[in-house]
Amino acid sequence: MKTNVISNIFVINSFLDLIRNGNEKKIILISSQSGDIEFNRLTGFPNLLGYSAAKAAMMVVITKFGADLVQYGIKTLSLSPGWVNTDSGQSERKDNCVGTDN
């Protein structure tokens, strides 16, 4: 949680003055479908508890920042690119058919 949540809050807060005074008033975070409650419910995906909880927490954090910063014209977005084919994800993909046509 410290790396995936708290550090992102510090980064956002550190750059807020620049964002407020900039031309593009946007904060965009990369999330994961592992943090989505519906994805976890539908897949029954048992792995990555800490990672999933951290990504879910970041979705709430960016939503709260969005509600607070809209008054300054700042837009927020949590973007999930979907399944990304990486070495670390291969075992989960094979075991759970995530990101496959099976």
C-alpha positions as CSV (number, residue, x, y, z in Angstrom):
1,M,0.0,0.0,0.0
2,K,2.8,2.4,0.8
3,T,4.3,2.1,-2.7
4,N,1.1,1.8,-4.7
5,V,-1.2,4.2,-2.8
6,I,0.6,6.6,-0.4
7,S,3.4,7.4,-2.8
8,N,0.9,8.3,-5.5
9,I,-0.9,10.7,-3.1
10,F,2.4,12.4,-2.3
11,V,3.2,12.7,-6.1
12,I,-0.2,14.2,-6.9
13,N,0.1,16.7,-4.0
14,S,3.7,17.6,-5.0
15,F,2.6,18.5,-8.5
16,L,-0.8,20.2,-7.7
17,D,0.6,23.8,-8.0
18,L,2.0,23.0,-11.4
19,I,-1.2,21.4,-12.6
20,R,-3.4,24.2,-11.3
21,N,-1.2,26.7,-13.2
22,G,-0.7,24.6,-16.3
23,N,-2.5,24.5,-19.6
24,E,-3.5,20.8,-19.4
25,K,-5.2,20.4,-16.0
26,K,-5.3,16.6,-15.9
27,I,-4.2,13.9,-13.5
28,I,-4.1,10.4,-15.1
29,L,-3.2,7.2,-13.2
30,I,-2.7,3.7,-14.7
31,S,-4.8,1.3,-12.8
32,S,-5.6,-2.4,-13.3
33,Q,-8.7,-4.5,-13.7
34,S,-7.4,-6.4,-10.7
35,G,-8.7,-3.4,-8.6
36,D,-12.1,-3.7,-10.1
37,I,-14.7,-5.3,-7.8
38,E,-16.8,-6.7,-10.7
39,F,-13.7,-8.2,-12.5
40,N,-12.7,-10.0,-9.3
41,R,-16.3,-11.2,-8.6
42,L,-16.7,-12.5,-12.2
43,T,-13.3,-14.2,-12.5
44,G,-12.9,-15.5,-9.0
45,F,-9.3,-14.5,-9.4
46,P,-7.7,-15.6,-6.1
47,N,-4.2,-14.1,-6.5
48,L,-2.6,-10.7,-5.9
49,L,-4.6,-9.7,-2.9
50,G,-2.3,-6.7,-1.9
51,Y,-1.9,-5.5,-5.5
52,S,-5.7,-5.7,-6.1
53,A,-6.5,-3.9,-2.9
54,A,-3.9,-1.1,-3.7
55,K,-5.3,-0.6,-7.2
56,A,-8.9,-0.4,-5.8
57,A,-7.7,2.1,-3.2
58,M,-6.1,4.2,-6.0
59,M,-9.4,4.3,-7.9
60,V,-11.0,5.8,-4.8
61,V,-8.1,8.2,-4.3
62,I,-8.3,9.5,-7.9
63,T,-12.1,9.8,-7.6
64,K,-11.8,11.8,-4.3
65,F,-9.1,14.1,-5.9
66,G,-11.4,14.6,-8.9
67,A,-14.3,15.7,-6.6
68,D,-12.0,18.1,-4.8
69,L,-10.2,19.5,-7.8
70,V,-13.1,20.0,-10.3
71,Q,-13.5,23.5,-8.9
72,Y,-10.1,24.3,-10.3
73,G,-10.9,22.8,-13.7
74,I,-8.7,19.8,-13.1
75,K,-9.8,16.5,-14.6
76,T,-8.8,13.1,-13.2
77,L,-8.8,9.7,-14.8
78,S,-8.0,6.2,-13.7
79,L,-7.1,4.2,-16.8
80,S,-7.0,0.4,-16.9
81,P,-5.4,-0.9,-20.1
82,G,-6.7,-4.4,-19.6
83,W,-4.6,-7.5,-19.6
84,V,-1.0,-6.8,-20.4
85,N,1.1,-9.8,-21.5
86,T,4.1,-9.8,-19.2
87,D,6.4,-12.6,-17.9
88,S,4.9,-12.2,-14.4
89,G,1.4,-12.6,-15.6
90,Q,1.9,-15.8,-17.6
91,S,1.1,-18.2,-14.8
92,E,-2.1,-16.4,-13.8
93,R,-3.2,-16.2,-17.4
94,K,-2.7,-20.0,-17.9
95,D,-4.3,-20.9,-14.6
96,N,-7.3,-18.6,-14.8
97,C,-7.9,-18.1,-18.6
98,V,-7.6,-14.3,-18.0
99,G,-7.0,-12.5,-21.2
100,T,-7.7,-15.5,-23.4
101,D,-10.5,-16.6,-25.6
102,N,-11.1,-19.8,-23.5
